[in-house]
Amino acid sequence: PTFQDNPVYAAMVHSVDESVGLIIQKLKELGLYENTFIIFTSDNGGLDRGDATRNNPFRSGKGYPYEGGIRVPFIVSWPGVVEAANVSHEPVQSIDILPTIMDAAGIARPDTQKLDGISLWEHILSGGDRTLGREELIWHFPHYRQGRTIPPYSIIRRGEWKLIKWWEGPEFELYNLVNDIGETQNLVSVNPKIAKGLH
């Protein structure tokens, strides 16, 4: 089926919804809601087995380097500061959360410590109109996943292109995420120069 039909998983999602609601209710009771920056996201995509989740149109799920395993929602809220219902198509990573919170709170960045992420704050305030100016996103998983069935891999995404480097087995996979969001056509042999440049 194309719908979620696992009552246990549905109950877990419902519980998360209720918990977020309770947090917001408490913030309102304490008079803090209007002065609270809320970020809601996940560390990975849904599972790719059983009947609990569907990641369509994305390929695969949690633990894999495909979009179904790494693409997740990133939702922000701050009533009166962040305009509601805007949508951004800029890809971001969880490493962007710390510099974003620092900018939102007006905290100066330390001169002695380099932050890996970039601040999304000006992008958020622009309603998603201001580009981030980031050239690429990089992931590196130097360990085995799911009982050694998924070997170590690295990913680089630059613009519409995404290169997966497997540290065992077939070395590279190259996808054009604009034309093939489901990552069905490995283009490494068709575009070896792009693959080499990303590598």
N, C-alpha and C positions, 0 to 999 in steps of 0.2 A: 504493500500500500504506500501511497505518497503522503500519508498523514502520520502523525505521532500517535501510536496506539499502545503505549506502555503506561499503565496506570501508576506504577511506582515512580517512574521518572516524572510523569506529569505532576504527581503530588510533590516531588522535590522542587520542581520549577514553581509550583504554586506557593510552596513554603518560602522560597526566595522572594517572590513577589510580596507576600505578606510581611516578611521581615523588613524589606525596603520600606514598605508602607509604615511599619511601626517606628522605624528610625526617623522618617520624615515627620510623622505625627509627634514624636517626642521633641524633635527640633522645634516644631511649631509651638508646642506647649512651653518650652523653655525660652521662646522668643529668639531663637538662634537661626531659624530657617532662612531668613532674608540675608543672613551674613555667613552662609555656609556654601562652599563650593563642593559639589558632589560629583564624583566620577564613578561610573559603573562600567566595568569591562570584564573580560575573562582572560585566563592565561593560555587557553588553547581552544580549538574547535571541538565540536561534538564527537562522540564516539562514532566509529564507522562499522559497527556490528550490532546485530540484534535489531530490535524494533524501537529502541529508545529515542534515537535522533536521526534526522535526515539533514545532510549538508548540501543537498542539491541546490544550485547547479555545480557546486564545488566538488572536487575530487577528494576522496578519502576522508580521514578524520584525525582525531587526537593521536599525537606521536609521529605523524607523517609530515614530510616537508611540503605537501600539497596544500592548496588553499583551504580545503576542508579541515585541515589540521591547525592552520595558523591564522586564518582570517576570522576575526571576532568583532562584535559591535563595540564601540567606544562611545559612551553616552555621557554628556556633561550637563549639569544644571546649576544655576545660581540665579534665583529669581531677582529681577531688577537689574542684573548685571549682564548675564548671558541671555541673548534673545532666544526665545523658545522656537522649536520646530524647524531650525535650520539644519541643512544636511551638508556635510563635507565629504568629498571623495579623495582627500589627501590620505595616503597610507601613513599610519603612525605606529609606534611601538610602545610597550610599557616603560621603556627607559626614558620616555618623554614625560612621564608623570611628574617626577621630582622637579625638573626645571620649570615645568608648567605651574606647579603648586607654588614654587618659590616666587615666580613672577606675579602670580595672582595675589599672593600675600605680601608682596613688596619686600621680599627678603633678598638682599644682595648675594650674588654668587661668590663663593670663596675663591680668592686668588690662588690658593695653594692646592686646590683640588679640581681636576678636570671632570666635567659631567659628560657622560656618554650621550645622553639624549639631548633633544632640542626643546625649547619652550614652544608650546602650542598656543600660548595665551593670546598673542596678537591675532593669530589665525581664528581662534574661538571668538574673540571680540568683534572680528570683522564679519561674523556670520558664515565663515568658511570661504570668504572671497580672497583673503590674502594668502598667497602661496607660501609654503614653508621653505622653499629654496633648497630642499634636501636632494642630493644627487642619487642616493641609494639607501636601501635598507639591507642589513646583513644579519643573518642568523647563523649560529654555530652550535651544533649538538654533538659534542665529542664523546658520546657514550651510546651504549646499546639501549634499545627500548623494547618493551613487551617481550621479555624473555629472550633477548638477542635476535628476535625476528626482524627488527629494524636496526640496521647497522648505523654507525655515525655518519652524519651528513652536515653540509654547510649550504646556505642559500644566499644568493645576492639578487636583489631586485632593483633594477634601474629602469625607470620609465615603464614602458610596456613589457620589458623583458625580464624574465626570471630564469636564473641558472641554478640548478641543484647539482652539487658535487657529492657523490657517494664515496666514502672512504674505503668501501669494499664493493665488489660487484661491478655493475655497469657504471662507468666513471661519471658521465654527465647526462643531464636532461635539460633541455632548453625549451621554454614556452613563451608564447606571446599572449599575455594576459588580456589584451584588448580583443584579440580575435578568437581566443580559445580559453575562456575563463575556467572551463572544466579540465584543462591540461590533458587533452586527449592526443595531441600531436607533438611528439618530441622533435624539435627542429634543429637539433645539434648538428646533424649531417647536412642540412640544407643551409644553415647559417653558421659555419664553423668560425668565421671571423668575429661574429658577435659573441659566440661562446668563449672564444679565446680572450676577447677584450674584457668580458665579465670575470673570467677566471683570473 
